[in-house]
């Protein structure tokens, strides 16, 4: 599925604890992509699956402990990591810090601490990878920016994570059908799902930064990859008919080549 929950890999050699954490995460709305009890298996799962976050114990079976396992994983591709362990000695913590984990969660695991740690780990990881904003901010844009900062839209490659019902939900940018504005709110619509954010249409387009989303009306932007057709006054996408504002026609037509 392209529209999915946050995918988490659990690396834990205690089977009962791994099952408990897995159940907690799924209850909280996340999806467990795999469970490994040793470093080699964890690396293999990571290479074969889309993983958004890793929960890793430090004591593991096999030749690698958790910290060494994470070093191998990070050499392949960066990912936010939460260490899950009962080891809190200074030497272990210093070794773990060298891999720049998002959090260090001591056992026993508490459901509330787990959810907070996962939520913050994903948020901080994606935000740290975003380029710094350039240019000067006008006074007129201050209120908009403040409202935008309260809306969590995190982008990683061609996927965005939208904060919805107290969790991040992944959406493939190409699965977005359209954006529909209603005063200070804008709704992202995919097939079968809607997500409403307190952002203007212009601000949301800027935050998503996806060239295939094109404004076609003061209240609408559409994904040109999802079009079924259009004429001088209307655009057809999925089962919907969207009004076509003439002032947006020139920019819209730039996305097509005459043959």
N, C-alpha and C positions, 0 to 999 in steps of 0.2 A: 504493500500500500504506500502511495506517495504521500498521503495525508495521514500522519501517524503521531503517536505519543513519543515522548523522549525515550530513546533506547539505551538501556543500561547494562553493562557487563559486570557481573559479580565474580570476583576472584577470592575464593575462601575455601580453606581445606576442611573446615568443620561442616559436615553435611547438614546437620540440624540447624546451625546458625544460618547457613546459606539459604536454606528453605524458608526460615523465619524472615530474613531480610527480603527475600524474593516476594513473599506474600505481602509484607508491609508495603513494598514499592508498588505492587500491582493494585493494592487497595487504595493507595494514594494517587493512582491514575497514571503511573509510569509503566513502561513495558520492559521486562527483563529479556534481553536479547540472547543471553547465555550465562552459564555458570561454569567456572573452571576451578579445579583445586590445585593446579600447578602452573608454572610460568609458561612452559611450552604450549600447553593447551590454550592458555589465555591469549597468547600471541597469535595462535592460529585462528581462534574465534574472532579476534580483533581484525585480522586481515580479511576475513571472509564476510564480515557483517558491517552494517552501518552502526557505529557505536557513538553515542553522544556524550557518555560519561562512564567512568569506571569507579566501582567501589572495590578496593583491594586490601586484603589483610596482609600483614607483613610476614607472618609465619606461614610458609607454604610447603607443600610436598615438592620433592624434586630438587634439582641443582640450584634453582634461583629462588631467593626469597622475594617478598612482594616488591621491595624497592628495586632490586635488580630486574624483576619482571617489568616494572613500569619504565625503567630506562630503555629496555629493548622495545617496548611498545611505542614510546615517544620518538625513538629513532625512525620508526616507520611512519608515524603521523601524529601530530599533536592532538591531545584530548584532555579535558578536565578530569582530575583524579581526586578522589576522597579516600584517604587511608582509614581503614577500619581495623582497629587493633587494641589489644590490652597493654601493649608495650608503650610506656610513657617515659622511659629513661632518656637522658639527655643525648647520649650517643645515637640512639635510634632516631630520635626526633631530628637531629642534625643531618643524618643520612637522608631521611625522608624529605627534609626541606630542600636538599640539593636537586630534587626533581620537581620543585615548585608546585606542590599539591594545592588544590583549591580549598581543602579542609582536612582536618585530622580528627576523626570521630572515634572517641574511646568507647570500648565495650563496658557494660552492656548497652546495646542499642536501644534508644528510646524513639518511638515513632515520630514525635514532634521534632526532635533534633535531627532525625534523618531527613525529614521532608524539607526543613529549613536549609540544611546543608546542601541537598541536591538542588534546590531552587536557586540558592545564591551561587553555587558553583557554576551552573550553566549561565546564569546572568552575567557574572563577572568575567567568565571566560570569553564570551562573545563580545561583551563591551570592550574588553582589553584588545581585541583584534580589530575593532573598528578604527578607521583613520580619524585623526583629530579634525574637528570642524574648523573650517577656514572662513575668513571674512568677518566683517563687523556686524554686530547685531543691532537692529533698529529698535527703538522703544516700542513701536507698533508690534514687533514680533516677540516681545518679552513674554506676554501672557500666553501666546501660542506655544512658545518653547517650554514654559513651565508646565502647561497641560501635557505637552508631548513627553516630557520627562517622566510623567506619571504613567504613561502607557508603555508597556514593555514589548518592544518589537526587536527581536534579535535575529540577525542574519548570519548564516553560515553557508557559503557557496550559493547554490540555487534554492536554498530552503530558508524559510523564516520561522521563528518560534513566536507565537502570539500567546500572551498571558490570558487564559480563559478558565474560569471556574477554579482559580487558585492553583493552576498548573500551566506549564508551557506546552502548547500543542504545535506540532510541526506541520507546516504547509509548504508544499512545493510551489514555487512562484508560478510555474507554468500551469498549475491546476486552478489558479485564480481565474474565475470567469469575468468578474467585473467588480468595480468599487462604486458604491452608491452613497452619496452625501445627503445628509439631512441636518441642516443648520451646523452645529458644532460637532456632529457625530458623522462617522463614515463607516459603512458596513463592507467588509470583505466577503464576497460570495463565491463559494466553490460549488461543485455538484453535491447537494445535500447538506451543506453546512454554511452557516453565517456567523461572522464574528464582528461585533460592533465595537468601535474604538472612539474615544473622545478626541478626535483629531479632524481637522478640516481635510477636504479631498486633496488640496495642494500639499499639505504637510504630510499626509500619508503616502502620496506618490513619491515625495522626496525621501521619506524614510525607507520605503521599499526599494527604491532605486533600481527598477526593472524596466528596461527600455521597451518591452513588448506591452506594457500597460500604458495606454494612450488615452488622454482626455478627449471625449467626443461631445461633451455637453457640460454645462456648468455644474450639473449634479452627478455626472457619470464619467468613469474611465473604464475601458474594456481591454481585455487581453486579445491582441490581434491574432495570436496563435489559436484562439478558440472560436473565431468567427465562423458563422454559417453563411453569412451574406450581408449585403447592405445596399441601400439606394441613397437618393439625395436627402431623404428626411429621416430614415430609420436604419438601425443596425440590428442584426439578428444574431443572437448568441445563445446557445443551448435552446431552451424553450421560450426565451424572453425576447421582447422587442424593445430596443432602447432608442430614445430620440437622438437625432444627429444634429448638433448645432453647426450651422454653416461656418461660423468663425473658427471652428476646429478642423475643418475639412482639409486645409492645406497640410497641416502637420500630420494628420491621419494618413493622407495619401502618400506621404514620404516613406511609409513602411511597405509600399508595394512597388513592384517593377513591372512596367508594361512590356509585353512580349509581342 
